[in-house]
C-alpha cells in the first residue's frame, strides 16, 4: 500500500484552477474526437463476431478534485458508438480520466448502461506517448462490478486499455476485456480498436471560465 499522510483532511491550498494546464499526459485527450473505422470483436453463440463502428468521444476538463491532500486533474468523457448497419446505439459509455501530478497515477472510470462499472489504474509521466490502465475483477481498489446476470452469462475478469498518441495529434486505443462466457471453458478476449482525430477543441473547466470572466469585468 502507498505511504499516505496522517492528516487525511487538509486540502492543498496552492491548486492551479486551470485544469487544461495541469492534465499531464491526459492533455492530449482533451477535446472532441471522431473515429470512422473502429473494429469490435465480441462473442456470439456461433462464434466471434467482427463489427466495424463509428465512434465519437467528447472529453471536457473538470475542476480540480481533492480527496483531502490528494489532488486530481481530469476529463469527463462520453463515448457514443454506432454502426453503419443500425441506427440504435451500439455502445454508450461515460466516466472520467484522472491524473494525480504528485504520483503520476492515471485512472479511468467507466460506466456502461448494461449494469457495469469499473475503475482502471496505471502510471505515466507528463510527456509519455502511451497510457496503459487496467482493472481486475475482485479487486477493491481498481476493480470491476457487474450485475448478477452479467456475472452469470458474461463475467468480466479483466479490463485493459492502451492509448497511443501520434505525432499528428491523433490517438488510437486497444481495449482488451477478458470474458468468461456461460457454457464455455476458455476465456474470450473481447477486443476493440480505433484511431481518433480531433474535430473540436475543449472548453476551459468551469472554475477557469468563472475566473476569466471576473478578470474581464
Steps between C-alpha positions, in 0.01 A plus 500: 500500500632852423622714787219741580522799740355495851298814420231381259281812529709802404466591132781667300483879489711565190270338243521639147140556380596442133442128446614501136843621611536220757376183330844355437473211250120541485528842332523326162156345557315827563247593232248328278611208284366294212603156375345345190663158487483343844494120524323300771550127554229362728364157598188351338332159526650379172844655546675838511335789314699782339325837474627827353378807687495881502601665826469848647671588829462830684753571778461824695711622794350500849599716795789371716384226737643448851472201733649682798868536400460294182447713190372391159464686171276334248266470206134400496427287194209362302544233234226435246537225239284404202534263208414579140249212492286603799359825638486376860795584725765227482684614813467786749745576780566780747770561758813692590868497414698625803867583561675552832805722432664415832529127423435457126192290576260478203143381548215424263154452642232355275131425515290333231119475495497122514568498872878519523757738648877487541799704610831431326844624606849550368788750521645744250733796470376834359665449160425130451365407157321190631257433784410157637239454773340178620241360740444151642184334625503453877735789577367755749719785372511468120226251425191414298140480623218344294138392530415147610404409141829623354688309770309189395502537122797720403725532803765767458825386662734774373504824302788692344521797267818610324494853358768606250552865405619576147719788373215647293289556813272200449490202734403136487401240755474128555267368769519138608229364726530145627157335513393162631192419291239267649540141381856545377820400673748732327504878559406726208707809417243768411712745301430852368731725300462843345696804378351840587551849360408826669192680369464767774716658770411467870339775704674627816382341823217683685721669762744622236209649305366678810840647586558610140162677495578678829837611364328664203237675712 
